[in-house]
């Protein structure tokens, strides 16, 4: 899951102004081509209410998103045009007459052809709108609203289309606007499929040929959902959506990039990507349904400050589940952790304190990966230490956070996953060890010494060629796998 903040403020209107309620969203092509999508938002207003929405200027690495939008039209009761003030992507009208209002606009590419490396930092994260297919991450094309918990009707204006919730035979479905906005849309020339395994409907939209076939991709997602449900004592989802589309080739190299959404993930990969890399990404992205989504809503603007948890812990549990499900061996598990350790030890930013890292997270590959490395190394050590003391391990911390979120929701409060909540849950299980490690290695950024980590019995630290490595101890296998998982 790429933890990216939306750099646009939410326009809530002046104090005391009631907001018109959103009731429906429709998205689709208006002709036999997908190089233009038309989006219609429908609102129901009472007398004197305000309509206020703000389109994002940035999402993740994508900037200047306003360039995608054109032909914004606002109509009121009787389908009469209504004037509005557009202030840098913010539409606002006060003193509405009672009745229905619609905001309609078009989205088009602001570049030629297919996305390419060099022109785009991550080709495909910006909407791709081509004659025969389209992909768009919802947060790059939909506005923010004052009430994102409103239930809306979504209509996809095409029989070849999919989103993060199943679409009914009439082309519609009902969901929270927040759920819609935390999703991804695909249209046109994909291989659409659905399999129902163990009561979980795995829906797919795939383009390209891959080292894993479509059935293996669905099997991997289903397995993670089952293991995650057991690990975190949380009911399994009844459906999940996977979208997969090719990245441009990289001569002599490959790439797999995943971004997790609400009961969905979007994978961008070069078609020479190895099966192991695809499996790793699938496991990692599905786990984000629990870390952090089920544990509570996060403040996207400050997400970098807790990436050591949201990404680092997810990476730790990814390796655990890959091992438990047999997708990797114990040798692979140790080798994967050693590769992570080597990248961390050789990183030019591995002593960057939290304050600087939070501001510079997307400056480079090294800064992006640092929270993963710190969190995953510490999680392995903490989990091992807890189990050695007879405790339940870090999975129980995730369970505790999910229980907290459910209790808040049941009481009518918004379940926000705060730094304080994360710290309290970990301190409850780990005591002073968590506080000391957090202050030393996360907040101050002091380098983690591998020799100080608590490791499973089948792992050790050894010196090789003037550096230290993780290595497997002897021939230990199943007993250690059981201890890790």
C-alpha positions in Angstrom: 0.0 0.0 0.0 1.4 3.3 -1.0 0.8 5.7 1.8 0.2 8.9 -0.1 -1.4 12.1 1.3 -3.9 14.2 -0.6 -2.6 17.7 -0.7 -5.9 19.5 -0.8 -7.9 21.0 2.0 -11.5 19.9 2.6 -13.9 22.7 2.0 -16.5 22.5 4.8 -18.2 25.8 4.2 -18.8 28.7 6.6 -19.7 27.9 10.1 -23.4 27.1 10.5 -24.0 26.3 6.8 -25.7 23.0 6.2 -24.4 21.0 3.2 -26.5 19.5 0.5 -26.5 15.7 0.6 -24.8 13.7 -2.1 -27.1 10.9 -3.4 -25.5 9.4 -6.5 -22.4 9.2 -8.7 -22.2 8.0 -12.2 -18.9 7.4 -14.2 -18.4 6.2 -17.7 -17.6 7.0 -21.3 -20.2 8.9 -23.4 -19.0 7.4 -26.7 -17.4 4.1 -28.0 -14.0 5.1 -26.6 -12.5 5.5 -23.2 -10.3 8.5 -23.8 -12.8 10.6 -22.0 -14.8 9.8 -18.9 -17.8 11.8 -17.8 -18.6 12.0 -14.0 -21.9 13.1 -12.6 -22.5 13.9 -8.9 -26.1 14.3 -7.8 -27.1 16.2 -4.6 -30.3 16.9 -2.9 -30.6 20.3 -1.3 -32.9 21.9 1.2 -33.6 25.6 1.1 -30.6 27.7 2.1 -28.1 24.9 2.1 -24.5 25.0 0.6 -22.9 22.9 -2.0 -19.1 22.8 -1.5 -16.6 20.3 -2.9 -12.8 20.3 -3.5 -11.0 18.4 -6.1 -7.5 17.2 -5.2 -4.5 18.9 -6.7 -2.3 16.0 -5.7 -2.5 12.4 -4.9 0.7 10.5 -4.0 3.3 11.2 -6.7 0.7 12.8 -9.0 0.5 16.5 -9.1 -1.5 19.1 -11.0 -4.5 16.9 -11.1 -6.7 19.8 -12.0 -5.4 19.5 -15.5 -7.4 16.3 -16.0 -10.7 18.0 -15.4 -12.7 20.1 -17.9 -16.3 21.2 -18.8 -17.5 21.5 -15.2 -21.3 22.1 -15.3 -23.7 22.7 -12.4 -27.4 22.4 -12.8 -30.2 22.9 -10.3 -33.9 22.1 -10.0 -35.6 21.8 -13.4 -32.1 21.2 -14.9 -31.4 24.9 -15.0 -27.7 26.0 -15.2 -26.4 27.4 -11.9 -23.5 29.8 -11.7 -20.7 29.0 -9.3 -17.3 30.3 -8.2 -14.3 28.0 -9.1 -11.4 28.9 -6.9 -8.5 26.6 -7.8 -10.6 23.4 -7.9 -13.1 24.4 -5.2 -16.8 24.6 -6.3 -19.0 26.5 -3.8 -22.6 27.7 -4.0 -24.5 29.0 -1.0 -28.2 29.7 -0.5 -29.5 26.8 -2.6 -33.1 26.4 -3.6 -34.7 23.1 -2.6 -34.4 20.2 -5.0 -31.8 18.1 -7.0 -28.5 19.5 -8.2 -25.9 17.8 -10.4 -22.3 18.6 -11.0 -21.0 17.1 -14.2 -17.4 17.2 -15.6 -15.1 15.4 -18.0 -11.8 13.7 -17.2 -9.2 13.3 -19.9 -5.5 12.5 -20.1 -3.1 15.4 -20.0 -0.4 13.5 -21.8 -0.1 11.7 -25.1 -0.3 8.0 -25.6 0.4 5.4 -22.9 2.2 6.5 -19.7 6.0 6.1 -19.8 8.9 5.9 -17.3 10.6 9.3 -17.1 7.4 11.2 -18.0 5.6 9.7 -15.0 7.2 8.6 -11.7 4.9 5.6 -11.5 3.3 5.1 -14.9 -0.4 4.3 -14.5 -1.1 6.0 -11.1 -2.3 9.0 -13.1 -5.5 8.1 -14.9 -4.9 6.2 -18.2 -7.6 6.9 -20.7 -7.2 5.1 -24.0 -9.5 4.2 -26.9 -10.0 0.6 -25.7 -9.5 0.8 -21.9 -9.3 3.1 -18.9 -8.0 3.0 -15.4 -8.4 5.6 -12.7 -7.7 5.7 -8.9 -10.8 7.3 -7.4 -8.9 9.9 -5.4 -7.3 11.3 -8.5 -10.7 12.1 -10.2 -13.3 12.5 -7.5 -13.8 15.5 -5.2 -13.6 15.5 -1.4 -17.0 16.1 0.3 -18.0 17.5 3.7 -19.7 14.2 4.5 -17.9 11.2 3.0 -20.0 8.8 5.1 -23.1 9.6 3.0 -24.5 6.5 1.3 -24.7 6.9 -2.5 -25.7 5.0 -5.6 -22.8 4.4 -8.0 -23.6 3.8 -11.6 -20.9 2.6 -14.1 -22.0 3.5 -17.6 -20.6 0.5 -19.3 -21.1 -3.3 -19.2 -17.3 -3.7 -19.3 -16.4 -2.0 -16.1 -15.5 -2.7 -12.4 -14.9 -1.0 -9.1 -14.0 -1.9 -5.6 -17.6 -3.1 -5.0 -19.7 -5.4 -7.1 -21.9 -3.8 -9.7 -25.4 -5.2 -10.0 -27.1 -6.3 -13.3 -28.6 -2.8 -13.7 -25.1 -1.2 -13.5 -25.5 0.2 -10.0 -24.5 -0.5 -6.4 -24.9 1.2 -3.1 -22.0 2.2 -0.8 -20.6 5.0 1.3 -19.0 7.8 -0.6 -15.8 7.2 1.5 -15.7 3.6 0.2 -16.1 4.7 -3.4 -13.4 7.4 -3.0 -11.0 4.7 -1.6 -11.2 2.6 -4.7 -10.1 2.1 -8.3 -12.1 2.0 -11.6 -11.4 0.0 -14.7 -13.2 0.1 -18.0 -13.0 -1.6 -21.4 -10.5 -4.2 -22.6 -9.7 -6.3 -19.4 -10.3 -10.0 -18.7 -13.1 -9.8 -16.2 -13.7 -12.8 -13.9 -15.1 -13.9 -10.6 -14.4 -17.0 -8.5 -16.1 -17.8 -5.2 -13.7 -19.7 -2.9 -14.6 -20.5 0.8 -17.4 -17.9 0.6 -15.1 -15.1 -0.7 -16.0 -13.7 -4.2 -12.6 -12.8 -5.8 -13.3 -10.4 -8.7 -10.6 -9.6 -11.2 -9.9 -7.3 -14.1 -6.6 -8.2 -15.7 -4.7 -7.0 -18.8 -1.5 -8.7 -20.1 0.2 -12.0 -19.6 1.8 -12.9 -16.3 4.0 -15.4 -14.5 0.9 -16.1 -12.4 -2.3 -17.0 -14.3 -5.6 -15.4 -13.3 -6.6 -18.4 -11.2 -3.3 -18.4 -9.2 -3.8 -14.6 -8.5 -7.3 -15.3 -7.1 -6.0 -18.2 -5.1 -3.3 -16.1 -3.5 -5.7 -13.4 -2.5 -8.2 -15.9 -1.1 -5.5 -17.6 1.0 -4.3 -14.3 2.5 -7.9 -13.3 3.4 -8.3 -16.6 5.2 -5.0 -16.5 7.1 -5.5 -12.8 8.0 -9.0 -13.4 9.3 -7.6 -16.1 11.6 -4.5 -14.2 12.7 -6.3 -11.0 13.6 -9.5 -12.7 14.8 -11.6 -10.8 12.3 -14.4 -12.0 10.1 -13.2 -12.6 6.5 -14.4 -10.3 3.7 -17.1 -11.7 1.5 -15.7 -10.1 -1.7 -12.4 -8.6 -3.0 -11.4 -6.9 -6.2 -8.1 -7.1 -8.0 -7.0 -5.0 -10.9 -3.8 -5.8 -12.8 -2.4 -3.9 -15.7 1.1 -3.7 -17.4 3.8 -1.1 -16.8 6.1 -0.1 -19.6 9.1 -2.4 -20.0 12.3 -1.6 -18.1 15.4 -2.9 -20.1 17.2 -5.4 -18.0 14.9 -5.0 -15.1 11.4 -5.6 -13.7 9.0 -3.8 -11.4 5.8 -4.6 -9.4 4.0 -1.8 -7.7 0.8 -2.2 -5.7 -1.6 0.2 -4.1 -4.3 -1.0 -1.7 -7.8 0.4 -1.5 -11.0 -0.5 0.3 -11.5 -4.3 -0.3 -9.4 -3.9 -3.5 -5.9 -3.5 -4.8 -4.4 -2.2 -8.0 -1.2 -3.8 -9.3 1.0 -2.2 -11.9 3.8 -4.5 -13.2 6.2 -5.1 -16.0 5.1 -8.3 -17.8 8.5 -9.9 -17.1 7.8 -9.7 -13.3 8.6 -13.0 -11.5 5.8 -15.0 -9.9 7.5 -14.5 -6.5 7.3 -10.7 -6.8 3.7 -10.8 -7.9 2.8 -13.1 -4.9 4.6 -10.9 -2.5 2.7 -7.8 -3.7 -0.7 -9.6 -3.5 -0.1 -10.7 0.1 1.2 -7.3 1.1 -1.7 -5.4 -0.4 -4.4 -7.7 0.9 -2.9 -7.4 4.4 -3.5 -3.6 4.3 -7.2 -4.5 4.8 -6.3 -5.0 8.4 -3.2 -2.9 8.7 -4.4 -0.2 8.9 -7.9 -0.2 7.3 -9.8 -2.4 9.8 -7.8 -0.9 12.7 -9.2 2.6 12.0 -9.2 5.5 9.6 -5.9 7.3 9.2 -5.3 11.0 8.7 -3.8 10.9 5.1 -2.0 14.2 5.6 0.1 12.7 8.4 0.3 9.1 7.2 4.1 9.3 6.6 4.5 9.6 10.4 3.1 6.1 11.0 4.4 4.3 7.9 6.9 2.4 10.1 3.7 0.7 11.4 1.3 0.6 8.4 4.0 -0.5 6.0 6.7 -2.0 8.2 4.3 -4.3 10.1 2.5 -5.2 6.9 5.8 -6.3 5.4 6.6 -8.4 8.4 3.2 -10.2 8.3 3.6 -10.5 4.5 6.8 -12.6 5.0 5.1 -14.6 7.8 2.1 -15.5 5.6 4.2 -16.3 2.5 6.1 -18.7 4.8 3.0 -20.2 6.4 1.1 -20.7 3.1 4.2 -22.4 1.5 4.7 -19.6 -1.1 8.2 -19.3 0.2 10.6 -21.6 2.2 12.4 -20.9 5.4 15.5 -20.3 3.4 13.5 -17.7 1.3 12.2 -16.1 4.5 15.7 -15.7 5.9 17.1 -14.5 2.5 14.3 -12.0 2.1 15.0 -10.6 5.6 18.7 -10.5 4.8 18.0 -8.5 1.6 16.0 -6.1 3.6 18.8 -5.8 6.2 21.4 -5.2 3.5 19.3 -2.4 1.9 18.8 -0.8 5.3 22.5 -1.0 6.3 23.7 0.4 3.0 21.0 3.1 2.9 22.4 6.7 2.9 19.3 7.8 4.9 19.1 5.1 7.6 19.8 7.5 10.4 17.2 10.1 9.3 15.0 11.1 12.2 11.3 10.9 12.0 10.6 14.6 11.5 12.8 14.9 8.4 11.7 11.6 7.0 8.0 12.5 7.3 8.6 15.6 5.1 10.9 13.8 2.6 9.3 10.4 2.4 8.8 10.5 -1.4 12.2 12.2 -2.2 13.9 8.9 -3.2 13.6 5.2 -3.3 15.7 5.1 -0.1 13.5 7.4 1.9 10.3 5.5 0.7 11.7 2.2 1.8 13.1 3.3 5.2 9.8 3.0 7.1 9.3 -0.5 5.7 12.8 -1.5 6.8 12.7 -0.1 10.3 9.2 -1.4 11.0 9.8 -4.9 9.6 13.1 -5.3 11.5 11.6 -4.2 14.8 8.4 -6.2 14.2 10.4 -9.4 13.8 12.3 -8.7 17.0 9.3 -7.7 19.0 7.1 -10.6 17.9 9.9 -13.1 18.6 10.4 -11.6 22.1 6.7 -11.7 22.9 6.4 -15.3 21.9 9.5 -16.3 23.8 7.8 -14.9 26.9 4.7 -16.9 26.2 2.7 -14.0 25.0 0.4 -13.9 22.0 2.6 -11.9 19.7 2.1 -8.9 17.5 -1.0 -10.3 15.8 -2.8 -9.6 19.1 -1.8 -5.9 18.8 -3.6 -5.7 15.5 -6.6 -7.5 17.0 -6.6 -5.0 19.9 -6.6 -2.1 17.5 -9.5 -3.6 15.4 -11.5 -4.2 18.6 -10.9 -0.6 19.6 -12.1 0.6 16.2 -15.2 -1.5 16.3 -16.0 -0.2 19.8 -15.7 3.4 18.7 -17.9 2.8 15.7 -20.5 1.0 17.8 -20.6 4.0 20.1 -21.2 6.3 17.2 -17.7 7.8 17.1 -15.4 7.9 14.1 -12.7 5.2 14.5 -9.5 7.2 13.8 -6.2 5.2 14.0 -4.0 7.8 15.8 -0.3 7.5 16.7 -1.3 7.5 20.3 -3.6 4.5 19.8 -0.8 2.6 18.0 1.7 3.4 20.7 -0.7 2.4 23.5 -1.5 -0.9 21.9 2.2 -1.8 21.5 3.2 -0.5 24.9 0.4 -2.6 26.4 2.1 -5.8 25.0 5.7 -4.8 24.9 6.1 -2.4 27.9 9.2 -0.2 28.0 10.9 -2.1 25.2 8.5 -0.6 22.7 9.0 3.0 24.1 12.8 2.7 24.1 13.0 1.2 20.6 10.5 3.7 19.2 12.3 6.7 20.6 15.7 5.4 19.6 15.2 4.0 16.1 12.0 5.6 14.8 11.8 9.1 16.4 15.6 9.8 16.6 16.5 7.6 13.7 19.5 5.9 15.3 20.7 2.9 13.3 19.3 -0.5 14.3 22.1 -2.9 15.3 21.2 -6.3 14.0 23.0 -7.9 16.9 20.6 -6.4 19.4 17.5 -7.9 17.7 15.7 -10.9 19.2 15.5 -13.5 16.4 13.7 -16.8 16.0 15.8 -19.9 16.9 16.5 -20.7 13.3 17.9 -17.2 12.5 21.2 -15.7 13.5 23.5 -12.7 12.7 26.8 -13.5 11.1 29.7 -11.4 9.7 30.6 -11.7 6.1 32.8 -9.5 4.0 33.0 -6.6 6.5 29.2 -6.5 7.0 26.6 -8.5 8.9 24.0 -10.8 7.5 21.0 -12.8 8.6 21.6 -16.5 8.2 19.7 -19.7 8.9 20.8 -21.6 11.9 21.7 -25.2 11.1 19.0 -27.3 9.5 16.1 -26.0 11.6 12.9 -26.0 9.5 9.4 -26.9 10.6 9.8 -26.1 14.4 11.1 -22.6 13.5 8.4 -22.1 10.8 5.8 -22.9 13.5 7.4 -20.5 15.9 7.4 -17.7 13.3 3.9 -18.2 12.1 
